[in-house]
């Protein structure tokens, strides 16, 4: 209960408002105690966290970061949502090539909360001729169908429309998306300059006219930003590439006779949702505002409501400790829902291991169901709106995305930028920098680079069919790829010899002195599949050699406090070398100590260290 003084004002009224400058002064005082002599705005900047695209998460946001001109949900500039209602379409993806098994999975999903289907057709997916079987028993006037057929899209689209007609589905009752995306396919195949892309663009325009004339609830084209995200693009690059692609499709469709408004109505945008929920929220909000600006500039401001399909990121998914992916996809779904996505696809936790099983699909669809039905996330529109942090991040991300979009337009548009290699070069530079953060564990991956579990039982899945690989295509990357390569080397060594490569943890002094660095070193070496042997708990110069010989390890790592390093490190290192240690590490700040070959510390290049250790041990790459 709030106690009010006699004059009726809250007690806080008796205290003066805190000034921003006073807060900065207090921060500077704390930083000086840690050796950083900064003041004013520099003190605040010292606490900021750098993000991609030159952005930063600041330690403090105030009313000065409030947004202006946000509008209302369902109205331009659509920052707060394309619709005046909350909630989203629960869209499940199906990739199994067998129409019968796909049909079984589709019906199970629709009976258990899924509201639309995303089907891979042609190539590695269900054959075009098997589409009718895959959709057997599906009420196509209730469940929207979205196609992902790559180069087979025209044939798959014609087959879906034929199925609608055969089953007597009225044109205005059909919903979904035919999935035509010529430039997205070009990004995945490297064929932006091929004549086949021209033909595909023409066919996409024909499908759009057909949908506009006879199927008002059906869209023909998808602006898929996943090829860029999956190649390692930043959020701003993903948005900029999607804007440039959307503009290219507007030009194609209007040249084919559609109005700007009708052309906008034929597009659905697909974005990745990651476990960084705030960045996902800001990305989707910024995307709507930017597309509204494009529609306004094109002369159709009333058609600027961007239709969004969010898909949980494959880049963040791991193959080791895959159950942690459930947590990642939950955070991503939260971000997508709060960010205002119209449809959300939660990829199963075992997506990167092969074809998902029924349990994984159930967990995936229930992720959305829990957030919608139990957490009531869909009952609030734009719940992040008004957050000073989210509003500032949305604005800054939008500015960075617009700058990249303008760069692509200056290069001749998305197709020309793909053909020239501009898009690939920009994304590669971004991924190179992110790879450095992953290698140094500044960006940790739980279960992989942090807290790995060498004894985990592998999760086996039926292999997923793979499409052809194309020279010149944008690559597909994963956060775990460098560590996965190291772990694969360790697995092969285990299969060949019966043991993993080992490192002896030479802990000095009592547990209070070595526990922190012992845990750090053990964690780091396990990330590369190197098994730590910590027996006995503590050693000294007299016992280290015998303990190392019994460990079966080829290398050793000293772990203790700085004070005990000064007293014992060199003697223990010499004892380890005399016992046959090929390499002696020390967990702590680099220095010069006799017998110590290398150092491991927070921020070191863990991938380089682990690669060199496995090389030295003769573990085949």
N, C-alpha and C positions, 0 to 999 in steps of 0.2 A: 504494500500500500504506500502511495506517495504522500508524504507529509508536507503540507503547505504552510508557509508562514501566514501571519495574520492578514497581510495585504493580498493573499490569494495567489501570489506568484510562486512558481516552483523554486526549490532551494538553489538550483543551478543559477538562477538569476542573480544571486549574490556574488557570483564569481565572474571575473572578466573573461571575455572570449580569448582562447589561446590563439596567438599569432603564428602563422606559418614560419616566420623568421625565428621565433623563439624555439619552435620545434627543431629547426635546422641547427640552432646553436647547441641545443642539448645533444643532438646526434653527433655533432662535431666533437663535443666533449668526450663522448663515449669512444669515438673512433681514435682520438688522440691517445687514449689509454692502450690501444692496440697498435700504436706506432704510425697511424695515418694522420698527418697534419693537414687537414682540409677544413674548410669552413663554408658557410652559406650554401649556395646551390650545389657546390662540389661535394659537400658532405652528403647531400641527398642522393646525388648521382652515384656515389660510392656504394650505396646500398641497392642500386638498381640491378636487375637481372636482364642480361642481353638476350634478345630473341632474334629470330631470322628477320631478314628484310630491313635491318637497321633499326628495328623496334626494340623497346625495352619495357619490362614490367617494373614500375617504380614502387618505392616502399610506401608512398602515401598519395592518396587521391583525395581531392577536395571538391567543393561545389564549383570551383573554376573549371573542372573537367566535365561539367554537365553538357549534355548534347542539346542542340537547338534544331528545330525543324524536323522532329522525329515523326510527326504525324500520328495517325491512329492505326490500329491493326486493320488490315484490309483496304487501306487507302494509301495513296502516294505520299511519300516515296517508298512505302512498304517496308521501311526499316523494322517496324514492329510486327511484321507478318504479312503474308500475302492474303490471309483470310482473317475474318473477324472472330474466328473460333479457334480454340486450341485443339490438341490431339494430332495424331498422324496415322497414316495408312501403314499397317504392318505388312511389309513386303518381303516375302521369303524367296531366296534364290535357289534354283535347282539346276544342277549341272550334269546329272547322271545321263549317259548316252542311251540307256535302255528305256524306251517309252513306257513299258509296263512298270518298272520300278519307279520311274519318275511319277507316273500316275498314282501309285500307292502313296508316295511321299506327299504329293500335292493334295490328295484328298485328306490325308491325316492332318496336314497343316491347316487346311480350310476348316476342318471340324474343330480345331483347337486354338483359334484366335487369329490366324493369318487372314488378311483381308484382300491381298492381291498377290500375284505371282510374277516372278522374274525368271524367265526361262532361257537357258542357253540352247540355241537351236543351230543346227548345221555345224560343220567342223568337228570339234571334240564333243559337242552336245548332242541333244536329241536330233536325229535326222529330220529334215523338213517333212518327209513323208510320214514320219512317226508323230508329228505334232497333234494330229487328231486323237491318236491313242493316248498320248500324254495328258490330254485335256478331257478324256472320257469321264462323264459324270460331273463335270464342272459346270456350274451355272454361270455362263459367260455374261449374263446381264447383271450379275451381282458381283462377281470377282473380276477385277481388272487384270489383264494380262499384258506384261511388258516383255518384249522380245530383245534378246541379245544375240544377234545372228551374224555379226561382223559382215563379211563379204556376201553372205547368203541372205542378207536382209530382204532384198526385193522378193525373192522366192518365198521366204518365210512369211513376209507380210501378206503376200497374195494368198498363201495357204491359210493364214489366220482369218482373213476376210472371207475366204471361201467357206471355212468352218462356221463362221457367224451366219452366213447366208443359208447354209445347209441346215442349221439348227433353228432357223427362223428367228434369229436375234435381230430386232429392229435396229436400223442404223443409229438412232439416237439413244439406244440402250447399251451400245458397246463402249467400253472404257479401257484405258490403258495407253500403251505407246508401242509403235511399231519398231522403234529403236534404230532408225537410220542415223548413222553418224560417220559420214565419209571422212572427215578430218580426224576424228578419233581413231578410225581404222588406219589412216595414213600415219598417225603417230605411232601406232603399234606395229606397223609393217615397214615404215620407211618409204612408203610409196606416194608421198605427197605430190611429186611431180609427174606421176604416171598418168597416161590417158585413162586408165581404169578409174581413177578418182574423178575425172570429168564425167564419165558415164554414170558413176554412182551418185554424183551430185544431181544429175539430170533425173535419175530414177527417184531420188529422195524428194525432189520437187514434185514429181508426178504423184507420189504417195501423199504428199502434203495436200495437193489439190483434191485428191480423192477423199481424204479425211475431212477436209474443210467442207466439201460439197455434200457428203453423205453420212459422215460419222462425226458429229460435233463433239462427242465425248472422247474421241480417239486422237492422240497426237502422233505425228509421223516421225519427228526427229528428236534425238537425244544429244544434248551438248555434254559430253562425258569428259569431266576433268580428271577422272581416275588415271588415265595413261600418264599424266604429268605428275600427279601425286605419287604414283607407283614408281616413277623414275627418280624420285627424290626431290621434287619441287617443294619450295616453301609455300606457305598459305597464299602469299601475295602472287606468286607465280602461277599457282593453280587458278586463282581467281582471274588474273590477267589473261591467261590462255583461254579460259572459258568465255570471257567477254569477247575476245578476238574471234573465237570460233562462232559464238552466237551472232556476231555482226556479219561474219562471212555467210552464215546461213540466211540471215535477213536479206542480204544482197541477192543471194541465189533465188530465194522464194519470191521476192518482189519482182525480180527480173522475169520470173515465170508467170507473173500475172496476179499474185496475191497482194492484198494491201498490207501495209506495215502491221496493222493490228491483227490481221488474219495470220500473218507470218509469225508474229510473236506467240499467237495461240497454238502454234504447231510445235513449240519448243519446250522441252523439259530439261532442266539442268541437273547433273549428277555430281555430287561432291563427296569427298572423303571426310569421315568423322573420326577423330583420334581421341586418345585418352587424355589429351590436354583439353579438358572440357571448356575452359574459358576461351581458348583460341578457336575451338569449333563453333561456339556460340557467336563469337565476333565475326568469324568467316561467313557464316550463313546470313547474318544480319547485314554485313557489308555487301555481300553478293546481291542481295535484293535491292539495296539502295543504288548500287552501281548499274544494275540492269535497268532500273527505273530511269536513271539518267540517260542511258542509251536510248530507251524507248522515247523519252521526251525529246532528245536531239533528233530522233528519226521522225518526229511529228505525230507520235501516237502515245501520249502520256497516259491515256486511259488503259493501255494494254501492257503496262510495265510491271504487272504482278508476276514475278518469276516463280515458276513451278519448280520445286526443289525435291530431289531424291538424294538422301544422305545414306552412305554405305560405310560401315565400319572399316577402318583402314587395314589393308593387308600388310603394309609396311611395318606396322607395330606388332603384328602377330608373330609369335615365336613357335619354333618346332620343339624346343626343349621346354620342359615344364609347361605343356600347352594349356593346362587347366587355369593358369594365371590369365590366359586370354579371356576367360569369362569376366574377370574384373575389368580388363581393358575395354572390352566391348560394352560393358555396362556403363562405364564412364563416357564412352563415345556416344552411346545412345542417349544418355542424359544430356550431353552437350547438343546433340542433333535436335532432340525434342525441345529443349529450352531455346535453342536458336531458331526454331520455327520451321523445321523441315516439314514438307507436306507428306513425304513417305520416308520410311526408314527401313533399311535392310541390315539386320544383325548377322554377320557371317558367323558360322559355327566355330567353336573354339579350336576344332581340329581341321580347319579349312586348309592350312598349309601342309597338312600331312597326307592329304588325299581326299577321297569322297567322304563326306561326313556321314556318321551313322544316325539312327533315329534319336538316340539320346542327345547328341550334339544339336540336331535340328530342334528338338524340343526345348532345350535350354535357350537356344537363340531366339525362338519366337516368344518364349516366356519372359525374356528380358524386357521386351516392349510391353508385354501384358502386365507385368508387375509395376512398371513405371506408370502405365496408363490407368490401370484398374485399382491398384493398391496404394501407389504413391500419389495418384490423382494429378500427375504432371500435366495432363491435357486440359485440366480445368482452369488453368491460368494462362493467359496469352502474354507472351514476351515477359516472363517473370524476371529476366535479367535486365530489362529496360529500367533505366534510372540509376543503375549501378555506375558510379563514377568511373570505376576501373573498366567495366565492359564498354561503356559509351566511348571512353577515350581509346581503348584498344580497337573498337570497331572503326572509329574515324581514322586512326593512324594506319590500320591495315587497309582500309579502303583507299587511302591516298597512295600507299605503296603499290597496291594492285592496279590502280588507274595509271600510275607511271609505267608499269610493265606493259599494260595494255597499249598505251600510247607508243611505247618502243616497238611493239609488234606491228602496230598499224603503220608506223613510219617505215618499217622494213617491208611493207607491201601486204600486210595482213597475215593471218595465221598460217595459211598454206605456204606462202613464200618464206615465212620465218621457219617453218618446219623443213622446207626443202633446202634452205641455205645452211641449216645447222644452228641457227641462232637460238632456237628454243632448247635444243639439246645441250648446247654449250652453257647457257645460263643455268640450266637445271644441274648439269654436271658440276659446275663450280659450287653450287649450293650444297649438293650432296657430299662433295669433297670436304667441305668445312664441317658438315654434320658428322661425317665419318670420323673426323679427328676428335670430335667431342665424344663419340661412341667409343673410340679406341682408348681414350684417356678416362673413360667412365665418368666424364662430366655430365653425360646424359646416360644414366644407368638403365639397364634392362633387367628387371627383376626375374630371377630364375635363370638368367643367362650370364650377364656380366656381373651381376650382384646376386648373392645367395644361391649359387647353382647347387644342384644336388646330383652328384655323380652316380649315386646308386639308384636313381629313379628308374622305374620300369618303363621302357619305351612304349608309346601309344602307337599301335599299328592300325592302319587304315587301308582300304582298297585304293590302289593308285588311281589318281584322276587322269583321264586322257589329256594329252598335251597337244596343243596346236603346233603348227610349224614355227620355227624360229626364223626371223627375217633380218638380213644384214641391213644396217642403217636404221633399224627401229629403236625407239627409246627403250632403254633397259628397264628391268624390273628389279627393284632393290628391296632389301629388308634390313631392319635395324640389327638383326641377330647374325647377319651373314658372315662377318669376320670371325666371330666366336664359334659359329656353327662349323666353320671349316676347321678350326682348332679341335673342337670336340670330336669331329669325324676322324681326325688323325688319331686321337686318343682311343676312340672306339675300335679302329682298325688294329691298333697296337694291342689292345685288350683281347681281341679275337685271335690274334696271331700268337700271343705269348701267355695269355691267361692272367696278366696283370696290367694295370695302367702305369704310365710313367709316373714316377714319384718324386716328391721333394721332401727332404727332412727338415722339419721345423725345429730349429735349435733355439729353444726359449731359455733366456738367462734370468736368474733370480726368481723371486717369488711371483705368484700369480698376479698380484697387484701391479707388478712392474711390466709384465709381458703380455697380459691377456688382450689388451686392445690391439696391439700390433700382431699378435698371433692370429687373432680373428681376421684382421685385415689381410695378412699374407695368405692365409688359408683360403679365404674368399677369392683373392686374385688368382691364385694358381689353379683353383678348381674351375674358374671361368675358361681355362684353356684345356681342361680335361686332365690336369696334373694332380694326382692324389697327394694330399699332405699327410705326412706321418709325424705325429706329435707324441712320441713315446721314447723316453720318459717325458714327463711334464716339464722338467727343467734339467738343463745340463750345465757343465762348466768345462774348463780346459782339460780336466782330468777324465771326464766321462764322455765327452762329445764324440771322440773317435770311435769308441766301442758302440755307442748308440747309433751312430751313422752307419757303421758296417752292418748292423742288424736290421736297419730300416729297409734295405733293398733299394734305396734312392740313389740317384746319380748326382743330384745337386742338393744344396742346403740353403736355408734362409735363417739368418739370425733375427731374433725378435726379443726386444726388451726396451727399457727406458734409455734415454740419452745418457743418463748418469752411468748406468751399468755398461753401456757400450764403451764409454771411456775407460772403464776399469777392465773389461773382459773381452771385448769384441775381437781384438787382434789375436789374442792367444787362442781363443776358441776357433777362430777362422783358420789359424795355422794347424790346429789339431784336426779340423775337418779335411783340410787339404791333404794332410799326411795319411788320412784314412781313405783317400781316393775320391774325394768330392771334385767333380769336374768344374763346378762353378759354385761360388759362395755369394749369396745375396745378403743384403741387410735391409730390413724394413725400417725406413726412416729417411731423414734428409741426406742427400748425397754429400759425401766428404771424401777424405783420403785416409783410408785405414788399411794397413798391411793385411793381405790375405782376403780382403773383400773385393770381389770382381765387379759387382753391380748393385744398384739400389732400386728398391720398389717403394713407392710413396704415392700419396693421393695426388692424382693428376699426371702420373707417369703414363707413357704409352703402353698400356697393358697388352695390346695385341702384338706390338713389336717385341716386348719382353717374352711373352709366352711363345711366340713363333721361334725366337732364338733358342729358348729352352728346349723345345721339341726338336729343333734342328740339332742341337748339341747332343741330345739323347739318341739321335738317329731314328726318330719317329718319322716315318715316311709321310710326305705331303700328299 
